[in-house]
Amino acid sequence: MLVRNSAEAATFDPGPDADQVLEIIAWCGSAAGVAGIIIVGIQMALQLRRGEPGTNHMRELFIVLGACVLVATAGPIVAFLGSLTI
């Protein structure tokens, strides 16, 4: 949709539906983070059982935890920025 003037752009309001979508995305991100930690834990247990020394799982755990922090802080960062009207 093409915006013709700035008055139309300034009155844009996504409404409560946008908040609901963001909440669902946040819950899905949290669930994916928990699943990622569980998968890394399973991989660590399998490596220990096989007797394979390795620190690759620590890198994977760091990536999963970093993603969890990113998902957890995305909502508060957007709220801190305030109204994002054009």
N, CA, C and O atoms as a GROMACS GRO file, in nm:
protein
  344
    1MET      N    1   0.085  -0.118   0.000
    1MET     CA    2   0.000   0.000   0.000
    1MET      C    3   0.089   0.123   0.000
    1MET      O    4   0.183   0.132   0.078
    2LEU      N    5   0.059   0.217  -0.086
    2LEU     CA    6   0.137   0.338  -0.101
    2LEU      C    7   0.079   0.448  -0.013
    2LEU      O    8  -0.040   0.478  -0.022
    3VAL      N    9   0.162   0.508   0.070
    3VAL     CA   10   0.118   0.617   0.156
    3VAL      C   11   0.131   0.747   0.078
    3VAL      O   12   0.237   0.778   0.023
    4ARG      N   13   0.022   0.824   0.073
    4ARG     CA   14   0.022   0.944  -0.011
    4ARG      C   15   0.074   1.068   0.062
    4ARG      O   16   0.140   1.152   0.000
    5ASN      N   17   0.047   1.080   0.190
    5ASN     CA   18   0.098   1.197   0.262
    5ASN      C   19   0.137   1.155   0.404
    5ASN      O   20   0.106   1.045   0.449
    6SER      N   21   0.205   1.245   0.471
    6SER     CA   22   0.255   1.212   0.604
    6SER      C   23   0.143   1.205   0.708
    6SER      O   24   0.161   1.142   0.812
    7ALA      N   25   0.029   1.268   0.683
    7ALA     CA   26  -0.083   1.263   0.778
    7ALA      C   27  -0.137   1.121   0.789
    7ALA      O   28  -0.171   1.076   0.898
    8GLU      N   29  -0.144   1.051   0.676
    8GLU     CA   30  -0.190   0.912   0.680
    8GLU      C   31  -0.090   0.824   0.752
    8GLU      O   32  -0.129   0.734   0.826
    9ALA      N   33   0.038   0.849   0.732
    9ALA     CA   34   0.142   0.768   0.796
    9ALA      C   35   0.144   0.793   0.946
    9ALA      O   36   0.171   0.700   1.023
   10ALA      N   37   0.117   0.916   0.989
   10ALA     CA   38   0.123   0.949   1.131
   10ALA      C   39   0.008   0.888   1.209
   10ALA      O   40   0.018   0.872   1.331
   11THR      N   41  -0.101   0.852   1.143
   11THR     CA   42  -0.216   0.797   1.213
   11THR      C   43  -0.218   0.645   1.215
   11THR      O   44  -0.315   0.586   1.263
   12PHE      N   45  -0.115   0.580   1.163
   12PHE     CA   46  -0.111   0.434   1.160
   12PHE      C   47  -0.105   0.379   1.302
   12PHE      O   48  -0.022   0.422   1.382
   13ASP      N   49  -0.192   0.283   1.332
   13ASP     CA   50  -0.193   0.216   1.461
   13ASP      C   51  -0.214   0.067   1.436
   13ASP      O   52  -0.320   0.028   1.388
   14PRO      N   53  -0.115  -0.017   1.468
   14PRO     CA   54  -0.129  -0.160   1.440
   14PRO      C   55  -0.236  -0.227   1.524
   14PRO      O   56  -0.287  -0.332   1.485
   15GLY      N   57  -0.272  -0.170   1.637
   15GLY     CA   58  -0.378  -0.225   1.720
   15GLY      C   59  -0.335  -0.344   1.804
   15GLY      O   60  -0.217  -0.380   1.806
   16PRO      N   61  -0.430  -0.405   1.873
   16PRO     CA   62  -0.398  -0.516   1.963
   16PRO      C   63  -0.358  -0.644   1.891
   16PRO      O   64  -0.294  -0.731   1.950
   17ASP      N   65  -0.393  -0.655   1.763
   17ASP     CA   66  -0.354  -0.776   1.688
   17ASP      C   67  -0.202  -0.786   1.676
   17ASP      O   68  -0.147  -0.895   1.681
   18ALA      N   69  -0.135  -0.673   1.658
   18ALA     CA   70   0.011  -0.674   1.647
   18ALA      C   71   0.074  -0.718   1.779
   18ALA      O   72   0.172  -0.792   1.778
   19ASP      N   73   0.018  -0.674   1.890
   19ASP     CA   74   0.070  -0.716   2.020
   19ASP      C   75   0.054  -0.866   2.040
   19ASP      O   76   0.142  -0.932   2.094
   20GLN      N   77  -0.059  -0.920   1.995
   20GLN     CA   78  -0.082  -1.063   2.008
   20GLN      C   79   0.017  -1.142   1.924
   20GLN      O   80   0.068  -1.246   1.968
   21VAL      N   81   0.046  -1.095   1.804
   21VAL     CA   82   0.143  -1.164   1.718
   21VAL      C   83   0.282  -1.160   1.781
   21VAL      O   84   0.354  -1.259   1.780
   22LEU      N   85   0.319  -1.044   1.836
   22LEU     CA   86   0.450  -1.034   1.902
   22LEU      C   87   0.460  -1.125   2.023
   22LEU      O   88   0.565  -1.184   2.048
   23GLU      N   89   0.351  -1.138   2.099
   23GLU     CA   90   0.352  -1.228   2.215
   23GLU      C   91   0.368  -1.373   2.171
   23GLU      O   92   0.441  -1.450   2.234
   24ILE      N   93   0.300  -1.411   2.064
   24ILE     CA   94   0.313  -1.549   2.014
   24ILE      C   95   0.455  -1.575   1.966
   24ILE      O   96   0.511  -1.682   1.993
   25ILE      N   97   0.514  -1.478   1.896
   25ILE     CA   98   0.652  -1.494   1.849
   25ILE      C   99   0.747  -1.506   1.967
   25ILE      O  100   0.841  -1.585   1.963
   26ALA      N  101   0.724  -1.427   2.072
   26ALA     CA  102   0.811  -1.433   2.190
   26ALA      C  103   0.801  -1.570   2.258
   26ALA      O  104   0.902  -1.626   2.300
   27TRP      N  105   0.679  -1.624   2.269
   27TRP     CA  106   0.662  -1.756   2.330
   27TRP      C  107   0.729  -1.864   2.245
   27TRP      O  108   0.792  -1.955   2.299
   28CYS      N  109   0.715  -1.854   2.114
   28CYS     CA  110   0.780  -1.951   2.025
   28CYS      C  111   0.932  -1.942   2.036
   28CYS      O  112   1.000  -2.044   2.034
   29GLY      N  113   0.984  -1.821   2.047
   29GLY     CA  114   1.128  -1.805   2.064
   29GLY      C  115   1.176  -1.863   2.196
   29GLY      O  116   1.283  -1.925   2.201
   30SER      N  117   1.100  -1.845   2.301
   30SER     CA  118   1.137  -1.903   2.431
   30SER      C  119   1.132  -2.056   2.425
   30SER      O  120   1.221  -2.122   2.479
   31ALA      N  121   1.029  -2.110   2.361
   31ALA     CA  122   1.020  -2.256   2.348
   31ALA      C  123   1.135  -2.311   2.265
   31ALA      O  124   1.189  -2.417   2.297
   32ALA      N  125   1.173  -2.240   2.159
   32ALA     CA  126   1.286  -2.284   2.078
   32ALA      C  127   1.416  -2.278   2.158
   32ALA      O  128   1.503  -2.364   2.141
   33GLY      N  129   1.430  -2.178   2.245
   33GLY     CA  130   1.549  -2.170   2.330
   33GLY      C  131   1.558  -2.286   2.428
   33GLY      O  132   1.665  -2.343   2.448
   34VAL      N  133   1.446  -2.319   2.490
   34VAL     CA  134   1.445  -2.433   2.582
   34VAL      C  135   1.476  -2.562   2.508
   34VAL      O  136   1.552  -2.646   2.556
   35ALA      N  137   1.416  -2.578   2.390
   35ALA     CA  138   1.445  -2.698   2.310
   35ALA      C  139   1.592  -2.704   2.270
   35ALA      O  140   1.652  -2.811   2.270
   36GLY      N  141   1.649  -2.589   2.235
   36GLY     CA  142   1.790  -2.585   2.199
   36GLY      C  143   1.881  -2.625   2.314
   36GLY      O  144   1.979  -2.697   2.294
   37ILE      N  145   1.849  -2.578   2.434
   37ILE     CA  146   1.930  -2.615   2.551
   37ILE      C  147   1.918  -2.765   2.579
   37ILE      O  148   2.017  -2.830   2.613
   38ILE      N  149   1.798  -2.819   2.564
   38ILE     CA  150   1.779  -2.963   2.584
   38ILE      C  151   1.858  -3.042   2.480
   38ILE      O  152   1.922  -3.142   2.514
   39ILE      N  153   1.855  -2.998   2.355
   39ILE     CA  154   1.929  -3.068   2.250
   39ILE      C  155   2.079  -3.063   2.275
   39ILE      O  156   2.148  -3.163   2.257
   40VAL      N  157   2.131  -2.948   2.317
   40VAL     CA  158   2.274  -2.938   2.348
   40VAL      C  159   2.308  -3.029   2.466
   40VAL      O  160   2.414  -3.093   2.466
   41GLY      N  161   2.220  -3.036   2.565
   41GLY     CA  162   2.244  -3.126   2.678
   41GLY      C  163   2.248  -3.272   2.636
   41GLY      O  164   2.330  -3.349   2.684
   42ILE      N  165   2.159  -3.310   2.545
   42ILE     CA  166   2.158  -3.447   2.494
   42ILE      C  167   2.288  -3.476   2.420
   42ILE      O  168   2.347  -3.582   2.436
   43GLN      N  169   2.332  -3.381   2.337
   43GLN     CA  170   2.457  -3.399   2.265
   43GLN      C  171   2.576  -3.412   2.360
   43GLN      O  172   2.666  -3.493   2.337
   44MET      N  173   2.576  -3.333   2.466
   44MET     CA  174   2.684  -3.343   2.566
   44MET      C  175   2.683  -3.480   2.632
   44MET      O  176   2.789  -3.540   2.651
   45ALA      N  177   2.566  -3.531   2.665
   45ALA     CA  178   2.557  -3.663   2.728
   45ALA      C  179   2.603  -3.773   2.633
   45ALA      O  180   2.672  -3.866   2.675
   46LEU      N  181   2.567  -3.763   2.506
   46LEU     CA  182   2.611  -3.863   2.409
   46LEU      C  183   2.762  -3.859   2.388
   46LEU      O  184   2.825  -3.964   2.375
   47GLN      N  185   2.820  -3.740   2.384
   47GLN     CA  186   2.965  -3.730   2.370
   47GLN      C  187   3.036  -3.787   2.492
   47GLN      O  188   3.139  -3.853   2.478
   48LEU      N  189   2.982  -3.765   2.610
   48LEU     CA  190   3.041  -3.819   2.731
   48LEU      C  191   3.031  -3.971   2.732
   48LEU      O  192   3.125  -4.039   2.772
   49ARG      N  193   2.919  -4.023   2.687
   49ARG     CA  194   2.901  -4.169   2.685
   49ARG      C  195   2.995  -4.235   2.584
   49ARG      O  196   3.046  -4.344   2.611
   50ARG      N  197   3.018  -4.171   2.470
   50ARG     CA  198   3.109  -4.225   2.370
   50ARG      C  199   3.256  -4.206   2.407
   50ARG      O  200   3.344  -4.272   2.352
   51GLY      N  201   3.281  -4.118   2.500
   51GLY     CA  202   3.419  -4.091   2.541
   51GLY      C  203   3.490  -3.997   2.447
   51GLY      O  204   3.613  -3.996   2.440
   52GLU      N  205   3.414  -3.918   2.376
   52GLU     CA  206   3.473  -3.822   2.282
   52GLU      C  207   3.499  -3.691   2.355
   52GLU      O  208   3.405  -3.624   2.397
   53PRO      N  209   3.624  -3.655   2.369
   53PRO     CA  210   3.649  -3.524   2.430
   53PRO      C  211   3.620  -3.415   2.326
   53PRO      O  212   3.644  -3.432   2.207
   54GLY      N  213   3.569  -3.306   2.372
   54GLY     CA  214   3.540  -3.198   2.280
   54GLY      C  215   3.472  -3.082   2.350
   54GLY      O  216   3.401  -3.100   2.448
   55THR      N  217   3.497  -2.965   2.297
   55THR     CA  218   3.436  -2.846   2.355
   55THR      C  219   3.340  -2.781   2.257
   55THR      O  220   3.300  -2.666   2.276
   56ASN      N  221   3.303  -2.853   2.153
   56ASN     CA  222   3.211  -2.799   2.054
   56ASN      C  223   3.075  -2.768   2.114
   56ASN      O  224   3.008  -2.675   2.071
   57HIS      N  225   3.035  -2.846   2.214
   57HIS     CA  226   2.905  -2.823   2.276
   57HIS      C  227   2.899  -2.691   2.351
   57HIS      O  228   2.791  -2.633   2.365
   58MET      N  229   3.012  -2.644   2.400
   58MET     CA  230   3.013  -2.515   2.471
   58MET      C  231   2.983  -2.400   2.374
   58MET      O  232   2.914  -2.305   2.410
   59ARG      N  233   3.035  -2.410   2.253
   59ARG     CA  234   3.006  -2.309   2.152
   59ARG      C  235   2.857  -2.311   2.117
   59ARG      O  236   2.794  -2.206   2.105
   60GLU      N  237   2.803  -2.431   2.100
   60GLU     CA  238   2.661  -2.444   2.069
   60GLU      C  239   2.574  -2.390   2.182
   60GLU      O  240   2.474  -2.323   2.157
   61LEU      N  241   2.613  -2.420   2.306
   61LEU     CA  242   2.537  -2.370   2.421
   61LEU      C  243   2.542  -2.217   2.426
   61LEU      O  244   2.441  -2.152   2.457
   62PHE      N  245   2.658  -2.160   2.396
   62PHE     CA  246   2.671  -2.014   2.394
   62PHE      C  247   2.580  -1.952   2.288
   62PHE      O  248   2.517  -1.850   2.312
   63ILE      N  249   2.573  -2.014   2.170
   63ILE     CA  250   2.488  -1.963   2.063
   63ILE      C  251   2.341  -1.969   2.104
   63ILE      O  252   2.266  -1.874   2.081
   64VAL      N  253   2.300  -2.080   2.164
   64VAL     CA  254   2.161  -2.095   2.207
   64VAL      C  255   2.127  -1.994   2.316
   64VAL      O  256   2.021  -1.931   2.311
   65LEU      N  257   2.215  -1.978   2.413
   65LEU     CA  258   2.188  -1.882   2.520
   65LEU      C  259   2.188  -1.738   2.468
   65LEU      O  260   2.109  -1.656   2.514
   66GLY      N  261   2.275  -1.708   2.372
   66GLY     CA  262   2.275  -1.575   2.310
   66GLY      C  263   2.145  -1.547   2.237
   66GLY      O  264   2.091  -1.437   2.244
   67ALA      N  265   2.093  -1.648   2.168
   67ALA     CA  266   1.965  -1.633   2.100
   67ALA      C  267   1.852  -1.614   2.200
   67ALA      O  268   1.760  -1.535   2.176
   68CYS      N  269   1.858  -1.685   2.313
   68CYS     CA  270   1.755  -1.668   2.417
   68CYS      C  271   1.756  -1.526   2.472
   68CYS      O  272   1.650  -1.467   2.494
   69VAL      N  273   1.874  -1.470   2.494
   69VAL     CA  274   1.884  -1.333   2.544
   69VAL      C  275   1.829  -1.235   2.441
   69VAL      O  276   1.760  -1.140   2.476
   70LEU      N  277   1.860  -1.260   2.313
   70LEU     CA  278   1.809  -1.172   2.208
   70LEU      C  279   1.657  -1.175   2.202
   70LEU      O  280   1.594  -1.070   2.189
   71VAL      N  281   1.598  -1.293   2.210
   71VAL     CA  282   1.452  -1.305   2.206
   71VAL      C  283   1.388  -1.242   2.329
   71VAL      O  284   1.285  -1.177   2.320
   72ALA      N  285   1.451  -1.263   2.445
   72ALA     CA  286   1.394  -1.211   2.569
   72ALA      C  287   1.400  -1.059   2.578
   72ALA      O  288   1.315  -0.997   2.642
   73THR      N  289   1.500  -0.998   2.516
   73THR     CA  290   1.515  -0.854   2.527
   73THR      C  291   1.455  -0.777   2.410
   73THR      O  292   1.451  -0.654   2.414
   74ALA      N  293   1.410  -0.846   2.307
   74ALA     CA  294   1.355  -0.776   2.190
   74ALA      C  295   1.231  -0.696   2.226
   74ALA      O  296   1.218  -0.580   2.186
   75GLY      N  297   1.139  -0.754   2.301
   75GLY     CA  298   1.017  -0.684   2.340
   75GLY      C  299   1.042  -0.561   2.426
   75GLY      O  300   0.991  -0.454   2.394
   76PRO      N  301   1.121  -0.573   2.533
   76PRO     CA  302   1.150  -0.454   2.614
   76PRO      C  303   1.225  -0.345   2.538
   76PRO      O  304   1.206  -0.226   2.566
   77ILE      N  305   1.311  -0.383   2.444
   77ILE     CA  306   1.382  -0.281   2.366
   77ILE      C  307   1.284  -0.203   2.279
   77ILE      O  308   1.293  -0.081   2.270
   78VAL      N  309   1.192  -0.274   2.216
   78VAL     CA  310   1.091  -0.206   2.132
   78VAL      C  311   1.002  -0.119   2.221
   78VAL      O  312   0.966  -0.008   2.181
   79ALA      N  313   0.965  -0.167   2.339
   79ALA     CA  314   0.881  -0.086   2.430
   79ALA      C  315   0.957   0.040   2.476
   79ALA      O  316   0.898   0.146   2.492
   80PHE      N  317   1.089   0.026   2.496
   80PHE     CA  318   1.169   0.139   2.540
   80PHE      C  319   1.177   0.246   2.430
   80PHE      O  320   1.180   0.365   2.460
   81LEU      N  321   1.182   0.202   2.304
   81LEU     CA  322   1.190   0.298   2.195
   81LEU      C  323   1.062   0.381   2.180
   81LEU      O  324   1.064   0.488   2.120
   82GLY      N  325   0.953   0.330   2.236
   82GLY     CA  326   0.829   0.406   2.234
   82GLY      C  327   0.752   0.387   2.107
   82GLY      O  328   0.765   0.287   2.038
   83SER      N  329   0.671   0.485   2.077
   83SER     CA  330   0.585   0.479   1.960
   83SER      C  331   0.670   0.479   1.834
   83SER      O  332   0.757   0.564   1.817
   84LEU      N  333   0.642   0.385   1.746
   84LEU     CA  334   0.720   0.374   1.623
   84LEU      C  335   0.640   0.425   1.504
   84LEU      O  336   0.658   0.376   1.392
   85THR      N  337   0.554   0.522   1.526
   85THR     CA  338   0.478   0.578   1.415
   85THR      C  339   0.571   0.660   1.326
   85THR      O  340   0.670   0.717   1.371
   86ILE      N  341   0.538   0.662   1.201
   86ILE     CA  342   0.622   0.731   1.102
   86ILE      C  343   0.588   0.878   1.101
   86ILE      O  344   0.648   0.954   1.024
   0.00000   0.00000   0.00000
